[in-house]
Amino acid sequence: MAGELTLSPVMSDALVILGSAGIVIPVFARFRITPIIGFILIGVLVGPFGLGAMVDQYEWLYWITISDPGALAPFADFGIILLLFAIGLELSFNRLWQMRKLVFGLGSLELLIIGSISAAFFGQYSGMSTTAALALGFALAFSSTAIVLPIAGTKSPVGRAALSMLLFEDIMIVPIIFILGALAPTAAAGGVEGLTSTLVSGGVVVIVLLVAGRFALPRLFSQAARTKSPELFLAATMLVVIGASLATSATGLSPIVGALIAGLLIAETEYHGEVETIMEPFKGLALGVFLITIGMSVNLLEVWANFGEILAALVGLLLFKATITGTLLKMMGARRSTAAETGVLMASPSETSLIVLAAATSALVIDTETAQFWQIVTALGLTVTPLLAKLGRVIARRIELVPELPEEDTHEARTIIIGGGRVGRLVADMMTKHEQAYVILDSDPDLISDAKRNGYRATFGDAARGDALTRLGVETAPSVVLTMDEPVLAQRLVGKLRKEHPELLIVSRARDTDHAARLYRAGASHAVPENLESSLQLSEAVLVDIGVPMGPVIASIHEKRDEYRERLEIDGGLKERPKLRTSKAEG
């Protein structure tokens, strides 16, 4: 019939997903609960084991359930790819190199010890074959990159420790699956040769990506930026992410390796801030699809029928992994609070566990019944990961008190200094000298403890997450000062603060004049390029000491600063000439 609208199953499922996102995100944000739980619960509700099972009796349920869960798998995989790409954007090659001992030291120990002990346990007490025990033990040793990192971030001590272990696990996915195939009773000879071939060809592709990306990406994004077309910029970004993922996937490596490399390469360019902003909505939506697919795999009837066994298996697995991970971190010098919180957060199994279990089942290494049991345990473990994160923070505070401000201080109007390092403390010293109230906020408990011991007013919190700034009274704060040496994070925080508090005075440290221009465009009141100010101070010191009168020197420094103001105005496309230094005279 003309004009009749018929929705395909794909369109129907898309409406369910978009509607779920529109409900889950604002509702859970209102109650300050991570939307991760909401997406998983939506998956349970609308999946084939929830309302989807009653479509035959009630046809109208078709419009609010997922008709083809398998069709969502590619979108869920794409969510993981975008997540690893976003992690790469937040890192840099220098930072990754600095983490190499954690990645290949802590990461390898965590995976090998948990996997080996689990395999020994299953082989001894479950009557499994050695191959089956190894497959199950290492499958459960993985932790969830997709859920853990959005919760922990990558900046805090907990986030850095989790990231190092998760990166090693992501590297080891392919070798473990290859080894399972080689050990399978139906495996053909040459499994080891296949693994070697994959690693060699994959290594060549990674090297080509690194070399080509260094030269090609700046030119690609420069051309896209000149068009001033957000659509072309998005298309260029998606081309890079998908192309790098397909390149590593074609050699047998995981596509997330290519996505991570693409993020690292773009992070080295001046366009990383714009790329991160453009990709954020897509990453969140794709990750939501992944979480919905996790929820759809939970069969509540089967969980109820085997509730005692499943609960015992889940609790035992969580306690075991938390104990091993926390002990390893403490042995490697982490604080007790960091070790405890990270151990609990990393305790649940992973979406990768489901992949390994499926591979082991198809290779006839693990029988179907055993695989299904542990798939349910894994899905439930993923569901409770946000709750484990909250539990970990509670345990960390009990084990080792995290510095907090007294309750009566939380409504005092004071400047909030984000970052408790050298620069932040210097700002605090000047605030104290001029009798101005302040508080330092930092996500590193070591920095906070040291600052408090030295007499600074400081509190623990992550400015990029939760309500840390609200708790400190940002609504009444005369100003916020960003002192961290994290360009992307600083730019993101400035934009968030300006959007939520249009009249707030925001002063930010900038790495250079280009970064200062980006901060001004994001909404900073003042940005201070550290390379410019240090150069001017060096010039002042040498000129005065070699005999040039102080007056002309200061005048020339002001002239030079004015030149940079004008350059920032032109290069940054700013409507007003920015201020490079805050002063009452200029304000």
Buried (B, 14 or more C-beta within 10 A) or exposed (E): EEEEEEEEEEEBBBEBBEBBBEEBBEEBEEEEBBBBBBBBBBBBBBBBBBBBBEBEEEEEBBEBBBBEBEEBEEBBBBBBBBBBBBBBBBBBEEEBEEBEEBBBBBBBBBBBBBBBBBBBBBBEEEEBBEBBBBBBBBBBBBBBBBBBBBBBBBBBBBBBBBBBBBBBBBBBBBEBBBBBBBBBEEBEEEBEEBBEEBBEBBEEBBEEBEEEBEEEBBEBBEEBBEEEEEEBBBEBBBEBBBEBBEBBBEBBBBBBBBBBBBBBBBBBBBBBBBBBBBBEEBBBBBBBBBBBBBBBBBBBEBBEEBEEEBEEBBEEBBEBBBBBBBEBBBEBEBBBBBBBBBBBBBBBBBBBBBBBBBBBBBBBBBEEEBBBBBBBBBBBBBBBBBEBBBBBBEBBBEBBEBBBBEEEBBEBEBBBBBBBBEBBBEBBEEBBEEEEBBBBBBBBBBBBBBBBEEEBBBBBBBBBBEEBBEBBBBEEBEBBBBBBEBBBBBBBBBBBBBEEBEEBBBBBBBBEBBBBBBBBBBBBBBBBBBEBBEEBEEBBEEBEEEEEEEEEBEEBBEEBBEEBBEEBBEEBEBEEEBBBBBEEEEE
